[in-house]
């Protein structure tokens, strides 16, 4: 069992002092999250292999986005030193939170796994997937105002209810929190930056507006956490000091965590703006090319007439 599975639930565990190198040296394997990573990435790669075996192409960029950027980032922040210290230092957890809720969903969406599934599944499962995509449930779950509300309210509920404290003391709740962050982030980002044929797609100006609207919420949440005098997680972090006296003052670490949430939210938001802008430009160019071809056909028809 990994450090991230045992240490957060055992205050007597004695981790060495956290440094930048700890991110790359304190590796462990969480069985549940490791199996999830292998299965999801493996199914995607099997789909790519199926396409190429029958002579069809699949963009390498999409494969790298999904497997390396998406599932690779998920595995890294849950199994590296970030995963080992994610319930020992709130600041480390906050880095993990932002990667799971923003970076991982962004790259998963850019990998277009739904499109890959539609091109590789047998007729029966493909029909089932199409029914799901056109169902009322899918339309509700990808409705932009709803996904926006879930995305911005979820971290407030996480940190200012008993949920976060429970995740520090229960392995299953801790793992499900990781999965929840990815799922909520995916519901929000998939219709915005994804290229899959799913409901909930809106015009690019509205997509840019939705991303822009998330920035104040991240900033406000970060400032709120920084200004809190009460500790998130209750007595969990002070209780670790007996076994790990090198730990910083829990309130100081909480202030750092709030600052990381604020700043990283802006940085990832900027990345999203760039992705959306590039997609918008490419979409406009393709639309212009289609219009040029339509006008050329019309001109040829008129000439022939």
FIMAR-575163 format. One line per field, with one value per residue (C-alpha): residue in three letters; residue number from 1; x, y, z. Coordinates in Angstrom, 1 decimal, decimal comma, padded with zeros to 4 digits. Each point is the difference from the previous one (the first is absolute). Layout:
BEGIN
res = Ala | ...
n = NUM | ...
X = X | ...
Y = Y | ...
Z = Z | ...
This chain:
BEGIN
res = Unk | Unk | Unk | Unk | Unk | Unk | Unk | Unk | Unk | Unk | Unk | Unk | Unk | Unk | Unk | Unk | Unk | Unk | Unk | Unk | Unk | Unk | Unk | Unk | Unk | Unk | Unk | Unk | Unk | Unk | Unk | Unk | Unk | Unk | Unk | Unk | Unk | Unk | Unk | Unk | Unk | Unk | Unk | Unk | Unk | Unk | Unk | Unk | Unk | Unk | Unk | Unk | Unk | Unk | Unk | Unk | Unk | Unk | Unk | Unk | Unk | Unk | Unk | Unk | Unk | Unk | Unk | Unk | Unk | Unk | Unk | Unk | Unk | Unk | Unk | Unk | Unk | Unk | Unk | Unk | Unk | Unk | Unk | Unk | Unk | Unk | Unk | Unk | Unk | Unk | Unk | Unk | Unk | Unk | Unk | Unk | Unk | Unk | Unk | Unk | Unk | Unk | Unk | Unk | Unk | Unk | Unk | Unk | Unk | Unk | Unk | Unk | Unk | Unk | Unk | Unk | Unk | Unk | Unk | Unk | Unk | Unk | Unk | Unk | Unk | Unk | Unk | Unk | Unk | Unk | Unk | Unk | Unk | Unk | Unk | Unk | Unk | Unk | Unk | Unk | Unk | Unk | Unk | Unk | Unk | Unk | Unk | Unk | Unk | Unk | Unk | Unk | Unk | Unk | Unk | Unk | Unk | Unk | Unk | Unk | Unk | Unk | Unk | Unk | Unk | Unk | Unk | Unk | Unk | Unk | Unk | Unk | Unk | Unk | Unk | Unk | Unk | Unk | Unk | Unk | Unk | Unk | Unk | Unk | Unk | Unk | Unk | Unk | Unk | Unk | Unk | Unk | Unk | Unk | Unk | Unk | Unk | Unk | Unk | Unk | Unk | Unk | Unk | Unk | Unk | Unk | Unk | Unk | Unk | Unk | Unk | Unk | Unk | Unk | Unk | Unk | Unk | Unk | Unk | Unk | Unk | Unk | Unk | Unk | Unk | Unk | Unk | Unk | Unk | Unk | Unk | Unk | Unk | Unk | Unk | Unk | Unk | Unk | Unk | Unk | Unk | Unk | Unk | Unk | Unk | Unk | Unk | Unk | Unk | Unk | Unk | Unk | Unk | Unk | Unk | Unk | Unk | Unk | Unk | Unk | Unk | Unk | Unk | Unk | Unk | Unk | Unk | Unk | Unk | Unk | Unk | Unk | Unk | Unk | Unk | Unk | Unk | Unk | Unk | Unk | Unk | Unk | Unk | Unk | Unk | Unk | Unk | Unk | Unk | Unk | Unk | Unk | Unk | Unk | Unk | Unk | Unk | Unk | Unk | Unk | Unk | Unk | Unk | Unk | Unk
n = 1 | 2 | 3 | 4 | 5 | 6 | 7 | 8 | 9 | 10 | 11 | 12 | 13 | 14 | 15 | 16 | 17 | 18 | 19 | 20 | 21 | 22 | 23 | 24 | 25 | 26 | 27 | 28 | 29 | 30 | 31 | 32 | 33 | 34 | 35 | 36 | 37 | 38 | 39 | 40 | 41 | 42 | 43 | 44 | 45 | 46 | 47 | 48 | 49 | 50 | 51 | 52 | 53 | 54 | 55 | 56 | 57 | 58 | 59 | 60 | 61 | 62 | 63 | 64 | 65 | 66 | 67 | 68 | 69 | 70 | 71 | 72 | 73 | 74 | 75 | 76 | 77 | 78 | 79 | 80 | 81 | 82 | 83 | 84 | 85 | 86 | 87 | 88 | 89 | 90 | 91 | 92 | 93 | 94 | 95 | 96 | 97 | 98 | 99 | 100 | 101 | 102 | 103 | 104 | 105 | 106 | 107 | 108 | 109 | 110 | 111 | 112 | 113 | 114 | 115 | 116 | 117 | 118 | 119 | 120 | 121 | 122 | 123 | 124 | 125 | 126 | 127 | 128 | 129 | 130 | 131 | 132 | 133 | 134 | 135 | 136 | 137 | 138 | 139 | 140 | 141 | 142 | 143 | 144 | 145 | 146 | 147 | 148 | 149 | 150 | 151 | 152 | 153 | 154 | 155 | 156 | 157 | 158 | 159 | 160 | 161 | 162 | 163 | 164 | 165 | 166 | 167 | 168 | 169 | 170 | 171 | 172 | 173 | 174 | 175 | 176 | 177 | 178 | 179 | 180 | 181 | 182 | 183 | 184 | 185 | 186 | 187 | 188 | 189 | 190 | 191 | 192 | 193 | 194 | 195 | 196 | 197 | 198 | 199 | 200 | 201 | 202 | 203 | 204 | 205 | 206 | 207 | 208 | 209 | 210 | 211 | 212 | 213 | 214 | 215 | 216 | 217 | 218 | 219 | 220 | 221 | 222 | 223 | 224 | 225 | 226 | 227 | 228 | 229 | 230 | 231 | 232 | 233 | 234 | 235 | 236 | 237 | 238 | 239 | 240 | 241 | 242 | 243 | 244 | 245 | 246 | 247 | 248 | 249 | 250 | 251 | 252 | 253 | 254 | 255 | 256 | 257 | 258 | 259 | 260 | 261 | 262 | 263 | 264 | 265 | 266 | 267 | 268 | 269 | 270 | 271 | 272 | 273 | 274 | 275 | 276 | 277 | 278 | 279 | 280 | 281 | 282 | 283 | 284 | 285 | 286 | 287 | 288 | 289 | 290 | 291 | 292 | 293 | 294 | 295 | 296 | 297 | 298 | 299 | 300 | 301 | 302 | 303 | 304 | 305
X = 000,0 | 001,3 | 001,2 | -003,0 | -002,3 | 001,6 | 001,6 | -003,1 | -001,9 | 002,8 | 001,3 | 002,9 | 001,5 | 003,3 | 000,6 | 003,2 | 000,1 | -001,8 | 002,2 | -000,3 | 001,9 | -002,6 | -002,4 | 002,2 | 001,3 | -002,9 | -001,9 | -002,6 | -002,7 | -003,6 | -001,7 | -003,4 | 001,3 | 002,8 | -002,5 | -002,3 | 002,9 | 001,1 | -003,5 | -001,0 | 003,3 | 000,1 | -003,4 | 000,8 | 003,2 | -001,8 | -002,5 | 002,9 | 001,6 | -003,3 | -000,3 | 003,5 | -000,3 | -002,8 | 001,9 | -001,6 | 001,9 | -000,3 | 001,8 | 003,1 | -000,8 | -003,3 | 001,7 | 002,7 | -002,7 | -002,1 | 002,7 | 002,8 | -001,6 | -003,2 | 000,5 | 003,7 | -000,7 | -002,6 | 002,5 | 002,8 | -002,0 | -001,5 | 003,1 | 003,1 | 001,1 | -003,0 | -002,2 | 002,2 | -000,3 | -003,5 | -001,4 | 003,1 | 000,2 | -003,1 | 002,2 | 001,0 | -003,6 | -001,0 | 002,5 | -001,6 | -003,5 | 000,7 | 001,6 | -002,8 | -002,8 | 001,5 | 003,1 | -001,2 | -003,5 | 001,4 | 002,4 | -002,6 | -002,4 | 002,6 | 000,6 | -003,5 | -000,7 | -003,7 | 000,9 | 002,6 | -002,7 | -002,5 | 002,5 | 001,2 | -002,9 | -002,0 | -003,5 | -001,9 | 002,0 | 000,4 | -003,8 | -000,2 | 002,5 | -001,9 | -003,2 | 001,8 | 001,5 | -003,5 | -001,8 | -001,6 | 002,4 | 003,0 | -001,6 | -000,6 | 003,5 | 001,6 | -002,3 | 002,5 | -001,6 | -000,4 | 003,6 | 001,3 | -001,9 | 001,3 | 003,5 | 000,2 | -002,1 | 001,7 | 003,2 | -001,9 | -002,0 | 003,1 | 002,0 | -002,8 | -002,0 | 001,0 | 001,0 | 003,7 | 000,5 | -001,5 | 002,4 | 002,9 | -001,1 | -001,6 | 001,9 | -003,1 | -001,3 | 003,5 | 000,2 | -003,6 | 000,9 | 002,7 | -002,5 | -002,6 | 002,3 | 000,8 | -003,7 | -001,3 | 002,9 | -000,8 | -003,7 | 001,0 | 002,9 | -001,1 | -002,7 | 002,4 | 003,2 | -000,8 | -000,5 | -002,3 | -003,6 | -001,7 | -002,9 | 000,6 | 002,2 | -000,4 | 001,6 | 003,6 | -000,7 | -002,2 | 002,6 | 002,6 | -002,5 | -000,5 | 003,7 | 000,4 | -002,8 | 001,9 | 003,0 | -001,7 | -001,4 | 003,5 | 001,4 | -002,7 | 000,3 | 003,8 | -000,3 | -002,7 | 002,3 | 002,9 | -002,0 | -001,4 | 001,0 | -001,6 | 002,0 | -001,4 | -000,1 | -000,4 | 002,7 | 001,5 | 002,9 | 001,0 | -000,2 | 002,8 | 002,5 | 000,9 | 001,2 | 001,3 | 001,4 | 001,4 | -003,5 | -000,8 | -002,6 | -003,3 | -001,5 | 003,1 | -000,3 | -003,7 | 000,8 | 002,4 | -002,6 | -002,5 | 002,6 | 000,8 | -003,7 | -000,3 | 003,1 | -000,3 | -003,6 | 001,1 | 002,8 | -002,1 | -002,7 | 002,5 | 000,8 | -003,6 | -000,4 | 002,9 | -001,5 | -003,4 | 001,4 | 002,0 | -003,1 | -002,1 | 002,5 | 000,2 | -003,8 | -000,3 | 002,6 | -001,8 | -003,3 | 001,6 | 001,3 | -003,4 | -001,5 | 002,6 | -000,8 | -003,7 | 000,5 | 002,3 | -002,7 | -002,6 | 002,2 | 000,7 | -003,7 | -000,8 | 002,7 | -001,2 | -003,6
Y = 000,0 | 003,5 | 002,7 | 002,0 | -002,8 | -000,6 | 003,3 | 002,2 | -002,6 | -000,6 | 003,0 | -002,1 | -000,4 | 001,9 | 001,4 | 001,9 | 003,7 | 001,0 | 001,6 | 000,6 | -003,3 | -001,9 | 000,4 | -002,3 | -002,3 | -000,8 | -002,3 | -002,5 | -002,0 | 000,4 | -003,2 | 001,5 | 003,1 | -001,9 | -002,6 | 002,8 | 001,8 | -003,2 | -000,9 | 003,4 | 000,6 | -003,6 | 000,1 | 003,3 | -001,5 | -003,1 | 002,2 | 001,7 | -003,3 | -001,3 | 003,0 | -000,3 | -003,8 | 000,6 | 002,8 | 003,0 | 002,9 | 001,7 | 003,2 | -000,6 | 003,3 | -001,4 | -003,2 | 002,0 | 002,3 | -002,8 | -002,5 | 002,3 | 003,3 | -001,4 | -003,4 | 000,6 | 003,1 | -001,9 | -002,7 | 002,4 | 002,1 | -003,1 | -002,2 | 002,2 | 002,1 | 002,2 | -003,0 | -001,1 | 003,4 | 001,0 | -000,4 | 001,1 | 003,5 | 001,9 | 002,0 | -003,3 | -001,1 | 003,3 | -000,6 | -003,4 | 001,5 | 002,4 | -002,6 | -002,4 | 002,5 | 002,0 | -001,5 | -003,6 | 000,8 | 002,4 | -002,6 | -002,8 | 002,1 | 000,8 | -003,7 | -000,5 | -003,4 | 000,0 | 000,5 | -002,8 | -002,3 | 000,8 | -000,9 | -003,3 | -001,5 | -002,9 | 001,0 | -001,0 | 001,9 | 002,9 | 000,3 | -000,1 | 002,8 | 002,1 | -000,5 | 001,2 | 003,0 | 001,1 | -000,8 | 002,7 | -001,0 | 000,9 | 003,3 | 000,9 | -001,0 | 002,1 | 003,0 | 002,9 | 001,9 | -003,2 | -001,2 | 003,5 | 000,0 | -003,5 | 001,0 | 003,2 | -001,2 | -003,4 | 001,2 | 002,2 | -003,0 | -002,1 | 002,3 | 001,6 | -003,2 | -003,2 | -001,5 | 001,1 | -001,1 | -003,4 | -000,4 | 000,4 | -002,9 | -002,4 | -001,6 | -000,6 | 003,5 | 001,3 | -001,9 | 000,9 | 003,7 | -000,4 | -001,6 | 002,6 | 002,9 | -001,5 | -000,8 | 003,5 | 001,6 | -002,2 | 000,9 | 003,7 | -000,1 | -002,7 | 002,1 | 003,0 | -001,3 | -003,5 | -001,1 | -002,9 | 000,0 | 000,6 | 002,3 | 003,2 | 001,6 | 003,8 | 002,7 | 000,9 | 003,5 | -001,6 | -002,6 | 002,7 | 001,8 | -003,2 | -000,5 | 003,7 | -000,3 | -002,8 | 002,2 | 002,2 | -003,1 | -001,6 | 003,3 | 000,5 | -003,5 | 000,4 | 003,3 | -001,5 | -003,0 | 002,4 | 002,2 | -002,9 | -000,2 | -003,5 | -002,9 | -002,0 | -003,6 | 000,8 | -001,6 | -002,2 | 002,2 | 001,0 | -003,7 | -000,8 | 002,2 | -002,6 | -002,4 | 002,6 | 003,0 | 001,4 | 000,9 | 003,7 | 001,7 | -001,3 | 003,5 | 001,2 | -003,0 | 000,8 | 003,5 | -001,3 | -002,5 | 002,9 | 001,9 | -003,0 | -000,4 | 003,6 | 000,2 | -003,4 | 000,6 | 003,1 | -001,9 | -002,9 | 002,4 | 001,7 | -003,3 | -000,7 | 003,4 | -000,9 | -003,4 | 001,5 | 002,8 | -002,4 | -002,2 | 003,1 | 001,1 | -003,5 | -000,3 | 003,4 | -001,1 | -003,2 | 001,9 | 002,4 | -002,9 | -001,6 | 003,3 | 000,5 | -003,5 | 000,8 | 003,2 | -001,8 | -002,6 | 002,7 | 001,9 | -003,2 | -000,8 | 003,6 | -000,2 | -003,4 | 001,4
Z = 000,0 | -000,9 | 002,4 | -001,1 | 001,2 | 003,4 | 001,2 | -000,1 | 002,1 | 002,5 | 001,9 | 001,5 | -003,4 | -000,4 | -003,4 | -000,6 | -000,5 | -003,2 | -002,6 | -003,7 | -000,6 | 002,1 | -002,9 | -002,1 | 002,7 | 002,3 | -002,5 | 000,9 | -001,7 | 001,1 | -001,2 | -000,9 | -001,8 | -001,7 | -001,4 | -001,1 | -001,8 | -001,7 | -001,2 | -001,3 | -001,8 | -001,2 | -001,5 | -001,8 | -001,4 | -001,1 | -001,9 | -001,7 | -000,9 | -001,3 | -002,4 | -001,3 | -000,4 | -002,5 | -001,8 | 001,5 | 001,6 | 003,3 | 000,9 | 002,2 | 001,9 | 001,2 | 001,3 | 001,8 | 001,5 | 001,4 | 001,1 | 001,0 | 000,8 | 001,5 | 001,5 | 000,4 | 002,1 | 002,0 | 000,8 | 000,8 | 002,6 | 001,7 | 000,1 | 000,1 | 003,0 | -000,5 | 000,7 | 003,0 | 001,7 | -001,2 | 003,5 | 001,9 | -001,5 | -001,1 | -002,4 | -001,8 | -000,1 | -001,6 | -002,8 | -000,5 | 000,1 | -002,8 | -002,2 | 000,5 | -000,5 | -002,9 | -001,7 | -000,2 | -001,3 | -002,6 | -001,5 | 000,2 | -002,0 | -002,6 | -000,4 | -001,5 | 001,5 | -000,9 | -003,7 | 000,3 | 001,5 | -002,7 | -002,6 | 001,6 | 001,9 | -001,6 | -001,3 | 003,2 | 002,5 | -002,4 | -000,2 | 003,8 | 000,2 | -002,5 | 002,0 | 003,1 | -001,8 | -001,2 | 003,3 | 002,2 | 002,8 | -002,2 | -001,0 | 003,7 | 001,1 | -002,7 | 000,3 | 000,4 | 002,8 | 002,0 | -000,6 | 000,8 | 003,3 | 000,9 | -000,8 | 002,0 | 003,0 | 000,4 | 001,6 | 002,4 | 001,1 | 000,2 | 002,3 | 002,1 | 000,9 | 001,7 | -003,4 | 000,1 | 003,6 | -000,9 | -002,9 | 002,3 | 002,2 | -002,4 | -002,9 | -002,1 | 000,4 | -000,8 | -003,3 | -001,0 | 000,5 | -002,6 | -002,4 | 000,8 | -000,9 | -003,4 | -000,7 | 000,9 | -001,9 | -003,0 | 000,0 | -000,2 | -002,4 | -002,5 | -001,7 | 000,0 | -001,4 | -001,0 | -003,6 | 000,7 | -001,3 | 003,3 | 001,0 | 001,8 | -002,7 | -000,2 | -002,1 | 000,6 | 001,5 | 002,6 | 000,7 | 000,6 | 002,3 | 002,1 | 000,4 | 000,9 | 002,6 | 001,9 | 000,8 | 002,6 | 001,8 | 000,2 | 001,2 | 002,6 | 001,3 | 000,3 | 001,8 | 002,3 | 000,9 | 000,6 | 002,3 | 002,1 | 003,6 | 000,3 | -001,4 | -002,8 | 001,0 | 003,7 | 002,2 | -002,7 | -000,9 | 003,5 | 001,0 | -002,5 | 001,7 | 002,7 | -002,6 | -002,5 | 001,9 | -003,3 | -001,1 | -000,3 | 002,1 | -001,3 | -000,4 | -001,9 | -002,3 | -000,5 | -001,0 | -002,5 | -001,3 | -000,5 | -002,0 | -002,2 | -000,7 | -001,0 | -002,2 | -001,6 | -000,9 | -001,9 | -001,8 | -001,1 | -001,0 | -002,3 | -001,5 | -000,6 | -001,7 | -002,3 | -000,9 | -000,7 | -002,1 | -002,1 | -000,5 | -000,9 | -002,6 | -001,5 | 000,0 | -001,8 | -002,6 | -000,7 | -000,3 | -002,4 | -002,1 | -000,1 | -001,1 | -002,7 | -001,4 | 000,1 | -001,9 | -002,5 | -000,7 | -000,4 | -002,4 | -002,1 | -000,1 | -001,2 | -002,6 | -001,2 | -000,2
